[in-house]
Amino acid sequence: MKVQLEQRLTELRAEYESGQKILKDIELKLAELEDRKKSLNETLLRISGAVDLLEEVLEGKKDVEGPKNRTGAGTITGIVEVPNVVRKPLEKAIKALEEVGLTAGEIVEQKGVLPIGVMDGEVLRQEPKTGTKSPVGSAVKLVVAVKGKFLPPEKYSMCGSFSDRS
């Protein structure tokens, strides 16, 4: 009986060690998948920013600037076309808006991984969009890039314990 118990104990220890190795392998693979997922999320975020940027640029080139009504020494009246201020530093964007008779309205900082080629402090989006006709004195909402490590939350991640974000 003692021999059988010792044999069973040896079998259970071997099975336990085998299970521990399998568990460790799974944890390593999950961590690797989590890293790949994080990298893919960052890439997709950059691509999304680049798509937004290219759409803004293309929309700006499609519309032809209409005539501006000027009275006196450089005063603009009536309706003006919203200029493209995407990818410009905030100060230059505000100046470009003021040159056509518009004002900078709400300025929203978008914290996150910046798209390739976009610098901290540059305008990512504007509303109304480039080429839109607006009354003189209208405000243009600007979304400005701010450096940060924020990524959209991963609500359904199975590997939360392996993430460096808590």
DSSP file (Angstrom, degrees, kcal/mol; ACC not computed):
  #  RESIDUE AA STRUCTURE BP1 BP2  ACC     N-H-->O    O-->H-N    N-H-->O    O-->H-N    TCO  KAPPA ALPHA  PHI   PSI    X-CA   Y-CA   Z-CA
    1    1 A M     >        0   0    0      0, 0.0     4,-2.2     0, 0.0     5,-0.2   0.000 360.0 360.0 360.0 -43.6    0.0    0.0    0.0
    2    2 A K  H  >  +     0   0    0      1,-0.2     4,-2.5     2,-0.2     5,-0.2   0.890 360.0  52.1 -60.8 -39.8    2.8    2.4    0.9
    3    3 A V  H  > S+     0   0    0      1,-0.2     4,-2.4     2,-0.2    -1,-0.2   0.901 109.0  49.8 -63.1 -42.4    4.5    1.7   -2.5
    4    4 A Q  H  > S+     0   0    0      2,-0.2     4,-2.5     1,-0.2    -1,-0.2   0.893 110.9  49.2 -65.2 -40.2    1.3    2.5   -4.3
    5    5 A L  H  X S+     0   0    0     -4,-2.2     4,-2.7     2,-0.2    -2,-0.2   0.909 112.0  48.3 -65.1 -42.8    0.8    5.8   -2.4
    6    6 A E  H  X S+     0   0    0     -4,-2.5     4,-2.2     2,-0.2    -2,-0.2   0.901 112.3  49.5 -64.1 -40.0    4.4    6.8   -3.1
    7    7 A Q  H  X S+     0   0    0     -4,-2.4     4,-2.2     2,-0.2    -2,-0.2   0.924 112.2  47.5 -63.9 -44.1    3.9    6.0   -6.8
    8    8 A R  H  X S+     0   0    0     -4,-2.5     4,-2.7     1,-0.2    -2,-0.2   0.903 110.4  52.6 -64.1 -40.9    0.7    8.0   -6.8
    9    9 A L  H  X S+     0   0    0     -4,-2.7     4,-2.4     1,-0.2    -1,-0.2   0.903 109.2  49.5 -60.5 -42.8    2.4   10.9   -5.1
   10   10 A T  H  X S+     0   0    0     -4,-2.2     4,-2.2     2,-0.2    -1,-0.2   0.905 111.5  49.1 -62.3 -43.1    5.2   10.8   -7.7
   11   11 A E  H  X S+     0   0    0     -4,-2.2     4,-2.6     1,-0.2    -2,-0.2   0.926 111.5  48.6 -62.9 -45.0    2.6   10.8  -10.5
   12   12 A L  H  X S+     0   0    0     -4,-2.7     4,-2.7     2,-0.2    -2,-0.2   0.895 110.7  50.6 -63.9 -40.2    0.7   13.7   -9.0
   13   13 A R  H  X S+     0   0    0     -4,-2.4     4,-2.6     2,-0.2    -1,-0.2   0.910 111.9  47.7 -63.4 -42.1    3.9   15.8   -8.6
   14   14 A A  H  X S+     0   0    0     -4,-2.2     4,-2.4     2,-0.2    -2,-0.2   0.915 113.3  48.0 -64.5 -42.3    4.8   15.2  -12.2
   15   15 A E  H  X S+     0   0    0     -4,-2.6     4,-2.4     2,-0.2    -2,-0.2   0.900 111.7  50.6 -64.3 -40.7    1.3   16.1  -13.3
   16   16 A Y  H  X S+     0   0    0     -4,-2.7     4,-2.4     2,-0.2    -2,-0.2   0.928 111.3  47.3 -62.3 -47.1    1.4   19.3  -11.1
   17   17 A E  H  X S+     0   0    0     -4,-2.6     4,-2.2     2,-0.2    -2,-0.2   0.898 111.8  50.8 -62.2 -41.3    4.8   20.3  -12.6
   18   18 A S  H  X S+     0   0    0     -4,-2.4     4,-2.3     1,-0.2    -1,-0.2   0.918 110.9  48.8 -62.0 -43.6    3.5   19.7  -16.1
   19   19 A G  H  X S+     0   0    0     -4,-2.4     4,-2.7     1,-0.2    -2,-0.2   0.885 109.3  52.6 -63.2 -39.7    0.4   21.8  -15.4
   20   20 A Q  H  X S+     0   0    0     -4,-2.4     4,-2.4     2,-0.2    -1,-0.2   0.897 109.7  48.9 -63.0 -41.1    2.6   24.6  -14.0
   21   21 A K  H  X S+     0   0    0     -4,-2.2     4,-2.4     2,-0.2    -2,-0.2   0.916 112.0  48.2 -65.4 -42.8    4.7   24.6  -17.1
   22   22 A I  H  X S+     0   0    0     -4,-2.3     4,-2.5     2,-0.2    -2,-0.2   0.925 111.9  49.9 -63.0 -44.2    1.7   24.7  -19.3
   23   23 A L  H  X S+     0   0    0     -4,-2.7     4,-2.5     1,-0.2    -2,-0.2   0.905 110.8  49.5 -60.2 -42.5    0.2   27.6  -17.2
   24   24 A K  H  X S+     0   0    0     -4,-2.4     4,-2.3     2,-0.2    -1,-0.2   0.912 110.5  50.3 -64.0 -42.2    3.5   29.5  -17.5
   25   25 A D  H  X S+     0   0    0     -4,-2.4     4,-2.4     2,-0.2    -2,-0.2   0.915 111.1  48.9 -60.6 -43.6    3.5   29.0  -21.3
   26   26 A I  H  X S+     0   0    0     -4,-2.5     4,-2.7     1,-0.2    -2,-0.2   0.916 110.4  50.6 -63.1 -43.4   -0.1   30.2  -21.6
   27   27 A E  H  X S+     0   0    0     -4,-2.5     4,-2.4     2,-0.2    -1,-0.2   0.896 110.9  49.0 -61.9 -40.7    0.7   33.3  -19.4
   28   28 A L  H  X S+     0   0    0     -4,-2.3     4,-2.3     2,-0.2    -1,-0.2   0.911 112.3  48.0 -65.0 -41.9    3.8   34.1  -21.6
   29   29 A K  H  X S+     0   0    0     -4,-2.4     4,-2.6     2,-0.2    -2,-0.2   0.896 111.5  50.4 -66.2 -39.5    1.6   33.7  -24.8
   30   30 A L  H  X S+     0   0    0     -4,-2.7     4,-2.7     2,-0.2    -2,-0.2   0.909 110.5  49.4 -63.4 -41.9   -1.1   35.9  -23.3
   31   31 A A  H  X S+     0   0    0     -4,-2.4     4,-2.3     2,-0.2    -2,-0.2   0.908 111.6  49.3 -63.4 -41.1    1.5   38.6  -22.4
   32   32 A E  H  X S+     0   0    0     -4,-2.3     4,-2.4     2,-0.2    -2,-0.2   0.920 111.9  48.2 -63.3 -43.9    2.9   38.4  -25.9
   33   33 A L  H  X S+     0   0    0     -4,-2.6     4,-2.7     2,-0.2    -2,-0.2   0.893 109.8  52.5 -63.6 -39.4   -0.6   38.8  -27.4
   34   34 A E  H  X S+     0   0    0     -4,-2.7     4,-2.6     2,-0.2    -1,-0.2   0.908 109.7  49.1 -62.8 -42.1   -1.4   41.7  -25.1
   35   35 A D  H  X S+     0   0    0     -4,-2.3     4,-2.5     2,-0.2    -2,-0.2   0.914 112.4  47.8 -62.6 -42.9    1.8   43.4  -26.3
   36   36 A R  H  X S+     0   0    0     -4,-2.4     4,-2.6     2,-0.2    -2,-0.2   0.894 111.7  50.3 -64.6 -39.5    0.8   42.8  -29.9
   37   37 A K  H  X S+     0   0    0     -4,-2.7     4,-2.8     2,-0.2    -2,-0.2   0.919 110.7  49.0 -64.4 -43.7   -2.7   44.1  -29.2
   38   38 A K  H  X S+     0   0    0     -4,-2.6     4,-2.3     2,-0.2    -2,-0.2   0.927 112.5  48.0 -61.8 -45.4   -1.2   47.3  -27.6
   39   39 A S  H  X S+     0   0    0     -4,-2.5     4,-2.4     1,-0.2    -2,-0.2   0.908 112.4  49.1 -62.3 -42.7    1.1   47.8  -30.5
   40   40 A L  H  X S+     0   0    0     -4,-2.6     4,-3.0     2,-0.2    -2,-0.2   0.899 109.0  52.8 -64.9 -41.1   -1.8   47.3  -33.0
   41   41 A N  H  X S+     0   0    0     -4,-2.8     4,-2.3     2,-0.2    -2,-0.2   0.920 110.4  48.1 -59.2 -44.0   -4.0   49.7  -31.1
   42   42 A E  H  X S+     0   0    0     -4,-2.3     4,-2.2     2,-0.2    -2,-0.2   0.913 112.8  48.3 -63.0 -42.9   -1.2   52.3  -31.3
   43   43 A T  H  X S+     0   0    0     -4,-2.4     4,-2.7     1,-0.2    -2,-0.2   0.926 112.0  48.8 -63.2 -45.1   -0.8   51.7  -35.0
   44   44 A L  H  X S+     0   0    0     -4,-3.0     4,-2.7     1,-0.2    -1,-0.2   0.871 109.6  52.7 -63.9 -36.3   -4.5   51.9  -35.6
   45   45 A L  H  X S+     0   0    0     -4,-2.3     4,-2.1    -5,-0.2    -1,-0.2   0.913 111.0  46.8 -64.9 -42.1   -4.7   55.1  -33.6
   46   46 A R  H  X S+     0   0    0     -4,-2.2     4,-2.5     2,-0.2    -2,-0.2   0.923 113.1  49.1 -63.6 -43.7   -1.9   56.6  -35.8
   47   47 A I  H  X S+     0   0    0     -4,-2.7     4,-2.8     1,-0.2    -2,-0.2   0.914 109.5  52.3 -62.6 -42.7   -3.6   55.4  -39.0
   48   48 A S  H  X S+     0   0    0     -4,-2.7     4,-2.5     1,-0.2    -1,-0.2   0.913 110.5  47.9 -59.2 -43.8   -6.9   56.9  -37.8
   49   49 A G  H  X S+     0   0    0     -4,-2.1     4,-2.5     1,-0.2    -1,-0.2   0.901 111.8  49.6 -63.8 -40.5   -5.3   60.3  -37.2
   50   50 A A  H  X S+     0   0    0     -4,-2.5     4,-2.9     2,-0.2    -2,-0.2   0.895 110.2  50.7 -65.9 -39.6   -3.6   60.1  -40.6
   51   51 A V  H  X S+     0   0    0     -4,-2.8     4,-2.7     2,-0.2     5,-0.2   0.941 111.7  47.7 -62.0 -47.4   -6.9   59.3  -42.3
   52   52 A D  H  X S+     0   0    0     -4,-2.5     4,-2.3     1,-0.2    -2,-0.2   0.925 113.6  48.4 -57.8 -45.0   -8.6   62.3  -40.5
   53   53 A L  H  X S+     0   0    0     -4,-2.5     4,-2.6     1,-0.2    -2,-0.2   0.932 112.1  47.1 -63.0 -47.6   -5.7   64.5  -41.5
   54   54 A L  H  X S+     0   0    0     -4,-2.9     4,-3.0     1,-0.2     5,-0.2   0.881 110.9  52.5 -64.2 -38.3   -5.8   63.4  -45.2
   55   55 A E  H  X S+     0   0    0     -4,-2.7     4,-2.5    -5,-0.2    -1,-0.2   0.924 110.8  47.9 -61.9 -43.0   -9.5   63.8  -45.3
   56   56 A E  H  X S+     0   0    0     -4,-2.3     4,-1.9    -5,-0.2    -2,-0.2   0.926 113.7  46.9 -62.0 -45.1   -9.2   67.4  -44.0
   57   57 A V  H  X S+     0   0    0     -4,-2.6     4,-1.6     2,-0.2    -2,-0.2   0.928 113.5  47.8 -64.0 -45.7   -6.4   68.2  -46.4
   58   58 A L  H  X S+     0   0    0     -4,-3.0     4,-1.7     1,-0.2    -1,-0.2   0.894 110.9  50.8 -64.4 -40.2   -8.3   66.7  -49.4
   59   59 A E  H  X S+     0   0    0     -4,-2.5     4,-1.3    -5,-0.2    -1,-0.2   0.870 108.6  53.8 -64.0 -35.2  -11.5   68.6  -48.5
   60   60 A G  H  < S+     0   0    0     -4,-1.9    -1,-0.2     1,-0.2    -2,-0.2   0.845 110.3  46.0 -67.4 -33.8   -9.5   71.8  -48.3
   61   61 A K  H  < S+     0   0    0     -4,-1.6    -1,-0.2     1,-0.2    -2,-0.2   0.753 105.9  59.7 -82.1 -24.7   -8.1   71.3  -51.8
   62   62 A K  H  < S+     0   0    0     -4,-1.7     2,-0.3    -5,-0.2    -2,-0.2   0.899  94.7  71.7 -69.4 -40.3  -11.5   70.4  -53.4
   63   63 A D  S  < S-     0   0    0     -4,-1.3     2,-0.5    -5,-0.1    68,-0.1  -0.585  76.2-142.4 -82.7 136.2  -13.1   73.7  -52.4
   64   64 A V        -     0   0    0     -2,-0.3     2,-0.2    67,-0.1    -3,-0.1  -0.830  27.8-108.4 -97.8 134.2  -12.0   76.8  -54.3
   65   65 A E        -     0   0    0     -2,-0.5     3,-0.1     1,-0.1    -1,-0.0  -0.399  35.5-143.0 -65.7 128.6  -11.8   80.0  -52.2
   66   66 A G        -     0   0    0     -2,-0.2    15,-0.2     1,-0.2    -1,-0.1  -0.281  31.9 -74.1 -84.9 173.9  -14.6   82.4  -53.0
   67   67 A P        -     0   0    0      0, 0.0     2,-0.4     0, 0.0    -1,-0.2  -0.372  43.5-141.5 -70.8 148.6  -14.4   86.2  -53.1
   68   68 A K        -     0   0    0     -3,-0.1     2,-0.6    12,-0.1    12,-0.1  -0.866  11.0-128.3-109.3 143.6  -14.1   88.1  -49.8
   69   69 A N  E     -A   77   0A   0      8,-0.7     8,-2.6    -2,-0.4     2,-0.4  -0.823  29.9-173.9 -92.4 121.3  -15.9   91.4  -49.2
   70   70 A R  E     -A   76   0A   0     -2,-0.6     2,-0.4     6,-0.2     6,-0.2  -0.936   8.8-172.5-118.2 138.9  -13.5   94.0  -48.0
   71   71 A T  E  >  -A   75   0A   0      4,-2.7     4,-1.1    -2,-0.4    -2,-0.0  -0.996  57.2 -27.2-127.5 133.5  -14.3   97.5  -46.8
   72   72 A G  T  4 S-     0   0    0     -2,-0.4     2,-1.8     2,-0.1    -2,-0.0  -0.299 121.9  -1.2  66.8-148.1  -11.7  100.0  -45.9
   73   73 A A  T  4 S-     0   0    0      1,-0.2    -1,-0.1    -3,-0.0    -2,-0.0  -0.542 129.2 -46.8 -84.1  79.0   -8.3   99.0  -44.7
   74   74 A G  T  4 S+     0   0    0     -2,-1.8     2,-0.4     1,-0.2    -1,-0.2   0.546  89.4 148.1  80.3   7.6   -8.4   95.2  -44.6
   75   75 A T  E  <  -A   71   0A   0     -4,-1.1    -4,-2.7     1,-0.0     2,-0.4  -0.645  35.3-149.7 -79.5 129.5  -11.8   94.9  -42.8
   76   76 A I  E     +A   70   0A   0     -2,-0.4     2,-0.3    -6,-0.2    -6,-0.2  -0.839  19.4 176.5-103.1 134.5  -13.7   91.8  -44.0
   77   77 A T  E     +A   69   0A   0     -8,-2.6    -8,-0.7    -2,-0.4     2,-0.3  -0.848  41.2  17.3-129.1 167.2  -17.5   91.7  -44.0
   78   78 A G  S    S-     0   0    0     -2,-0.3    58,-2.9    58,-0.1     2,-0.4  -0.544 106.6  -9.5  83.4-137.1  -20.2   89.2  -45.1
   79   79 A I  E     -B  135   0B   0     -2,-0.3   -10,-0.3    56,-0.2     2,-0.3  -0.853  62.5-176.1-107.3 135.4  -19.5   85.6  -45.6
   80   80 A V  E     -B  134   0B   0     54,-3.3    54,-3.2    -2,-0.4     2,-0.4  -0.881  28.3-110.2-127.1 161.6  -16.0   84.1  -45.7
   81   81 A E  E     -B  133   0B   0     -2,-0.3    52,-0.2    52,-0.2    51,-0.1  -0.772  34.9-116.3 -92.0 133.1  -14.6   80.6  -46.4
   82   82 A V        -     0   0    0     50,-2.9    49,-3.0    -2,-0.4    50,-0.2  -0.534  34.1-134.5 -69.3 124.0  -13.1   78.8  -43.5
   83   83 A P        -     0   0    0      0, 0.0     2,-0.7     0, 0.0    49,-0.1  -0.336  21.9-100.2 -76.9 162.0   -9.4   78.3  -44.1
   84   84 A N        +     0   0    0      1,-0.1    45,-0.1    46,-0.1   -27,-0.0  -0.743  47.3 162.0 -82.3 114.6   -7.6   75.0  -43.6
   85   85 A V    >   +     0   0    0     -2,-0.7     3,-1.6     3,-0.1    38,-0.4   0.273  29.0 128.0-115.7   8.6   -5.7   75.2  -40.2
   86   86 A V  T 3  S+     0   0    0      1,-0.3    38,-0.2    36,-0.1    39,-0.0  -0.442  76.3  17.6 -67.2 139.1   -5.2   71.5  -39.7
   87   87 A R  T 3  S+     0   0    0     36,-3.1    -1,-0.3     1,-0.3    37,-0.1   0.520  99.9 119.2  74.6   9.3   -1.5   70.6  -39.0
   88   88 A K  S <  S-     0   0    0     -3,-1.6    35,-2.4    35,-0.2    -1,-0.3  -0.792  75.6-100.9 -99.3 148.0   -0.7   74.2  -38.1
   89   89 A P  B  >  -C  122   0C   0      0, 0.0     4,-2.5     0, 0.0     3,-0.3  -0.361  39.7-109.2 -60.3 149.2    0.5   75.2  -34.7
   90   90 A L  H  > S+     0   0    0     31,-1.9     4,-2.6     1,-0.2     5,-0.2   0.866 116.7  51.7 -51.8 -45.5   -2.3   76.7  -32.6
   91   91 A E  H  > S+     0   0    0      1,-0.2     4,-2.1     2,-0.2    -1,-0.2   0.916 112.5  45.1 -61.6 -43.7   -0.9   80.2  -32.7
   92   92 A K  H  > S+     0   0    0     -3,-0.3     4,-2.5     2,-0.2    -1,-0.2   0.860 111.6  53.9 -68.3 -35.1   -0.6   80.2  -36.5
   93   93 A A  H  X S+     0   0    0     -4,-2.5     4,-2.2     2,-0.2    -2,-0.2   0.929 109.1  47.8 -63.8 -45.4   -4.0   78.6  -36.8
   94   94 A I  H  X S+     0   0    0     -4,-2.6     4,-2.4    -5,-0.2    -2,-0.2   0.916 112.5  49.4 -61.5 -43.2   -5.6   81.4  -34.7
   95   95 A K  H  X S+     0   0    0     -4,-2.1     4,-2.1     1,-0.2    -2,-0.2   0.909 109.5  51.4 -62.7 -42.7   -3.8   84.0  -36.8
   96   96 A A  H  X S+     0   0    0     -4,-2.5     4,-0.8     1,-0.2    -1,-0.2   0.883 111.1  48.4 -62.8 -38.6   -4.9   82.4  -40.1
   97   97 A L  H ><>S+     0   0    0     -4,-2.2     5,-2.8     1,-0.2     3,-0.7   0.923 111.4  49.4 -66.3 -43.9   -8.6   82.5  -38.8
   98   98 A E  H ><5S+     0   0    0     -4,-2.4     3,-0.9     1,-0.2    -2,-0.2   0.837 102.0  63.2 -65.4 -32.4   -8.3   86.1  -37.7
   99   99 A E  H 3<5S+     0   0    0     -4,-2.1    -1,-0.2     1,-0.3    -2,-0.2   0.805 108.5  41.3 -62.8 -29.1   -6.8   87.1  -41.1
  100  100 A V  T <<5S-     0   0    0     -4,-0.8    -1,-0.3    -3,-0.7    -2,-0.2   0.421 127.2 -97.0 -98.7   1.2  -10.1   86.0  -42.9
  101  101 A G  T < 5S+     0   0    0     -3,-0.9    36,-3.3    -4,-0.4    -3,-0.2   0.618  85.1 117.9  98.4  13.5  -12.3   87.5  -40.2
  102  102 A L      < -     0   0    0     -5,-2.8    -1,-0.3    34,-0.2     2,-0.3  -0.623  50.4-138.3-105.8 168.8  -13.0   84.4  -38.1
  103  103 A T  E     -d  139   0D   0     35,-2.8    37,-2.3    -2,-0.2     2,-0.6  -0.886  22.5-106.7-124.4 158.5  -12.2   83.7  -34.4
  104  104 A A  E     -d  140   0D   0     -2,-0.3    37,-0.2    35,-0.2     3,-0.1  -0.747  42.3-176.4 -81.1 123.3  -10.9   80.7  -32.6
  105  105 A G  E     -     0   0D   0     35,-2.7     2,-0.1    -2,-0.6    36,-0.1   0.443  53.1  -1.8 -89.5-129.1  -13.8   79.3  -30.6
  106  106 A E  E     -     0   0D   0      1,-0.1    36,-2.6    33,-0.0     2,-0.6  -0.428  64.8-154.1 -65.2 133.5  -13.6   76.3  -28.2
  107  107 A I  E     -d  142   0D   0     34,-0.2     2,-0.5    -2,-0.1    36,-0.2  -0.953  11.8-168.3-114.5 115.2  -10.1   74.9  -28.1
  108  108 A V  E     -d  143   0D   0     34,-3.1    36,-3.3    -2,-0.6     2,-0.5  -0.880  13.7-141.8-108.1 130.6  -10.1   71.2  -27.1
  109  109 A E  E     -d  144   0D   0     -2,-0.5     2,-0.8    34,-0.2    36,-0.2  -0.805  10.9-157.3 -90.9 126.2   -6.9   69.4  -26.2
  110  110 A Q  E     -d  145   0D   0     34,-3.4    36,-2.2    -2,-0.5     2,-0.4  -0.892   8.9-159.6-106.2 107.2   -6.8   65.8  -27.5
  111  111 A K  E     +d  146   0D   0     -2,-0.8     2,-0.3    34,-0.2    36,-0.2  -0.681  41.4  87.1 -86.3 135.5   -4.4   63.7  -25.4
  112  112 A G  E    S-d  147   0D   0     34,-1.6    36,-0.7    -2,-0.4     2,-0.5  -0.973  83.0 -38.3 166.1-175.8   -3.1   60.6  -27.0
  113  113 A V        -     0   0    0     37,-0.7    36,-0.1    -2,-0.3    34,-0.1  -0.647  67.8-126.2 -72.7 123.2   -0.6   58.9  -29.1
  114  114 A L        -     0   0    0     -2,-0.5     3,-0.1    34,-0.2   -68,-0.1  -0.468  19.8-108.8 -78.0 141.6    0.0   61.4  -31.9
  115  115 A P    >   -     0   0    0      0, 0.0     3,-2.1     0, 0.0    -1,-0.1  -0.287  53.3 -79.4 -60.6 154.3   -0.3   60.4  -35.6
  116  116 A I  T 3  S+     0   0    0      1,-0.3     3,-0.1   -70,-0.1     0, 0.0  -0.331 119.2  16.4 -58.2 131.5    3.0   60.2  -37.4
  117  117 A G  T 3  S+     0   0    0      1,-0.3     2,-0.5    -3,-0.1    -1,-0.3   0.264  95.9 117.9  89.6 -11.5    4.1   63.7  -38.5
  118  118 A V    <   -     0   0    0     -3,-2.1    -1,-0.3     4,-0.0     2,-0.2  -0.774  52.0-150.7 -92.8 131.0    1.8   65.5  -36.1
  119  119 A M    >   -     0   0    0     -2,-0.5     3,-1.9    -3,-0.1    26,-0.3  -0.648  28.9 -87.9-100.0 156.0    3.6   67.6  -33.5
  120  120 A D  T 3  S+     0   0    0      1,-0.3    26,-0.2    -2,-0.2    -1,-0.1  -0.387 115.6  25.3 -57.1 130.3    2.4   68.5  -30.0
  121  121 A G  T 3  S+     0   0    0     24,-2.9   -31,-1.9     1,-0.3    -1,-0.3   0.407  91.7 127.0  93.6  -2.4    0.3   71.7  -30.2
  122  122 A E  B <   -C   89   0C   0     -3,-1.9    23,-3.0   -33,-0.2     2,-0.4  -0.590  68.1-103.3 -88.0 152.3   -0.8   71.3  -33.8
  123  123 A V  E     -E  144   0D   0    -35,-2.4   -36,-3.1   -38,-0.4    21,-0.3  -0.594  33.4-178.6 -74.6 127.7   -4.4   71.4  -34.8
  124  124 A L  E     +     0   0D   0     19,-3.7     2,-0.3    -2,-0.4    20,-0.2   0.826  67.2   1.3 -92.1 -41.1   -5.8   67.9  -35.5
  125  125 A R  E     -E  143   0D   0     18,-1.2    18,-2.5   -40,-0.1     2,-0.3  -0.954  59.4-158.0-145.0 161.1   -9.4   68.9  -36.5
  126  126 A Q  E     -E  142   0D   0     -2,-0.3    16,-0.2    16,-0.2     4,-0.1  -0.987  17.4-125.1-140.8 151.7  -11.5   72.0  -37.0
  127  127 A E  E    S+E  141   0D   0     14,-2.2    14,-3.0    -2,-0.3     2,-0.2  -0.939  96.4  38.8-143.0 118.7  -15.2   72.6  -37.0
  128  128 A P  S    S-     0   0    0      0, 0.0    -1,-0.1     0, 0.0     3,-0.1   0.435 105.6-121.3 -73.4 160.3  -16.6   74.0  -39.3
  129  129 A K    >   -     0   0    0     -2,-0.2     3,-1.9     1,-0.2   -47,-0.3  -0.174  37.5 -70.8 -72.7 164.4  -14.5   72.2  -41.9
  130  130 A T  T 3  S+     0   0    0      1,-0.2    -1,-0.2    -4,-0.1     3,-0.1  -0.230 118.8  22.0 -53.2 136.1  -12.2   73.8  -44.5
  131  131 A G  T 3  S+     0   0    0    -49,-3.0    -1,-0.2     1,-0.3     2,-0.1   0.270  85.0 137.6  90.2 -12.3  -14.1   75.5  -47.3
  132  132 A T    <   -     0   0    0     -3,-1.9   -50,-2.9   -50,-0.2     2,-0.5  -0.437  56.7-122.4 -67.2 140.3  -17.3   76.0  -45.3
  133  133 A K  E     +B   81   0B   0    -52,-0.2   -52,-0.2    -2,-0.1    -1,-0.1  -0.748  40.6 171.3 -85.1 126.7  -18.9   79.4  -45.8
  134  134 A S  E     -B   80   0B   0    -54,-3.2   -54,-3.3    -2,-0.5     3,-0.1  -0.971  36.5-100.6-136.0 149.5  -19.3   81.2  -42.5
  135  135 A P  E >   -B   79   0B   0      0, 0.0     3,-2.0     0, 0.0   -56,-0.2  -0.379  51.9 -91.9 -65.8 146.8  -20.3   84.7  -41.4
  136  136 A V  T 3  S+     0   0    0    -58,-2.9   -34,-0.2     1,-0.3   -58,-0.1  -0.323 115.0  30.9 -56.6 139.3  -17.5   87.0  -40.5
  137  137 A G  T 3  S+     0   0    0    -36,-3.3    -1,-0.3     1,-0.3   -35,-0.2   0.335  86.6 142.2  90.9  -6.0  -16.8   86.9  -36.8
  138  138 A S    <   -     0   0    0     -3,-2.0   -35,-2.8   -37,-0.2     2,-0.3  -0.294  50.5-118.4 -66.5 153.1  -17.9   83.2  -36.5
  139  139 A A  E     -d  103   0D   0    -37,-0.2     2,-0.5    -3,-0.1   -35,-0.2  -0.724  17.6-152.1 -95.3 143.7  -16.0   80.9  -34.1
  140  140 A V  E     -d  104   0D   0    -37,-2.3   -35,-2.7    -2,-0.3     2,-0.3  -0.971  14.9-135.0-116.1 122.9  -14.1   77.9  -35.3
  141  141 A K  E     - E   0 127D   0    -14,-3.0   -14,-2.2    -2,-0.5     2,-0.4  -0.597  23.1-160.4 -76.5 134.1  -13.7   75.0  -32.9
  142  142 A L  E     -dE 107 126D   0    -36,-2.6   -34,-3.1    -2,-0.3     2,-0.6  -0.957  13.1-156.3-121.3 135.1  -10.1   73.6  -32.8
  143  143 A V  E     -dE 108 125D   0    -18,-2.5   -19,-3.7    -2,-0.4   -18,-1.2  -0.955  20.7-161.1-108.6 120.4   -8.9   70.2  -31.6
  144  144 A V  E     -dE 109 123D   0    -36,-3.3   -34,-3.4    -2,-0.6   -21,-0.2  -0.839  17.5-117.5-110.5 137.8   -5.3   70.4  -30.7
  145  145 A A  E     -d  110   0D   0    -23,-3.0   -24,-2.9    -2,-0.4     2,-0.4  -0.515  30.1-175.3 -73.2 133.7   -2.8   67.5  -30.3
  146  146 A V  E     -d  111   0D   0    -36,-2.2   -34,-1.6    -2,-0.2   -26,-0.0  -0.999  28.7-113.3-131.0 130.5   -1.3   67.0  -26.8
  147  147 A K  E     +d  112   0D   0     -2,-0.4     2,-0.3   -36,-0.2   -34,-0.2  -0.275  56.0 128.6 -62.0 145.6    1.3   64.4  -26.1
  148  148 A G        -     0   0    0    -36,-0.7   -34,-0.2   -37,-0.1    -2,-0.0  -0.960  61.9-116.6 178.9 171.8    0.3   61.6  -23.8
  149  149 A K        +     0   0    0     -2,-0.3     2,-0.2   -36,-0.1   -36,-0.1   0.205  63.5 134.2-108.7  13.9    0.2   57.8  -23.4
  150  150 A F        +     0   0    0      3,-0.0   -37,-0.7   -38,-0.0    -2,-0.1  -0.458  27.8 177.5 -69.6 131.7   -3.6   57.6  -23.3
  151  151 A L        -     0   0    0     -2,-0.2     3,-0.1   -39,-0.1    -2,-0.1  -0.929  43.3 -84.3-124.4 154.8   -5.2   54.8  -25.4
  152  152 A P        -     0   0    0      0, 0.0  -111,-0.0     0, 0.0   -40,-0.0  -0.273  59.8 -94.2 -55.9 144.7   -8.8   54.0  -25.6
  153  153 A P        -     0   0    0      0, 0.0     2,-1.0     0, 0.0     3,-0.1  -0.291  25.5-136.2 -64.6 145.4   -9.9   51.6  -22.7
  154  154 A E    >   +     0   0    0      1,-0.2     3,-1.2    -3,-0.1     6,-0.0  -0.784  27.2 177.9-102.6  88.4   -9.8   48.0  -23.4
  155  155 A K  T 3  S+     0   0    0     -2,-1.0    -1,-0.2     1,-0.3     0, 0.0   0.838  75.9  37.1 -63.1 -36.4  -13.1   47.0  -21.8
  156  156 A Y  T 3  S+     0   0    0     -3,-0.1    -1,-0.3     3,-0.0     2,-0.2   0.052  78.2 142.5-111.7  27.2  -13.0   43.3  -22.7
  157  157 A S    X   -     0   0    0     -3,-1.2     3,-0.5     1,-0.2    -3,-0.0  -0.488  35.5-162.7 -70.8 132.8   -9.3   42.5  -22.4
  158  158 A M  T 3  S+     0   0    0     -2,-0.2     3,-0.2     1,-0.2    -1,-0.2   0.528  87.2  58.5 -87.2  -7.4   -8.7   39.1  -20.9
  159  159 A C  T >>  +     0   0    0      1,-0.2     3,-2.1     2,-0.1     4,-0.5  -0.056  59.7 131.6-115.5  32.2   -5.1   40.0  -20.1
  160  160 A G  G X4  +     0   0    0     -3,-0.5     3,-1.1     1,-0.3    -1,-0.2   0.815  69.9  60.8 -55.2 -33.4   -5.7   43.0  -17.8
  161  161 A S  G 34 S+     0   0    0      1,-0.3    -1,-0.3    -3,-0.2    -2,-0.1   0.682 104.2  50.2 -70.6 -15.4   -3.3   41.6  -15.2
  162  162 A F  G <4 S+     0   0    0     -3,-2.1    -1,-0.3  -132,-0.1    -2,-0.2   0.504  90.8 101.9 -97.1  -5.8   -0.5   41.7  -17.8
  163  163 A S    <<  -     0   0    0     -3,-1.1  -128,-0.0    -4,-0.5  -132,-0.0  -0.466  68.8-141.5 -80.9 149.1   -1.1   45.3  -18.8
  164  164 A D  S    S+     0   0    0     -2,-0.1     2,-0.4     2,-0.0    -1,-0.1   0.508  85.9  78.8 -85.7  -4.5    1.0   48.2  -17.6
  165  165 A R              0   0    0      1,-0.1    -2,-0.2    -5,-0.1    -3,-0.0  -0.875 360.0 360.0-102.7 135.6   -2.1   50.3  -17.3
  166  166 A S              0   0    0     -2,-0.4    -1,-0.1    -5,-0.0    -2,-0.0   0.394 360.0 360.0-115.6 360.0   -4.4   49.8  -14.3
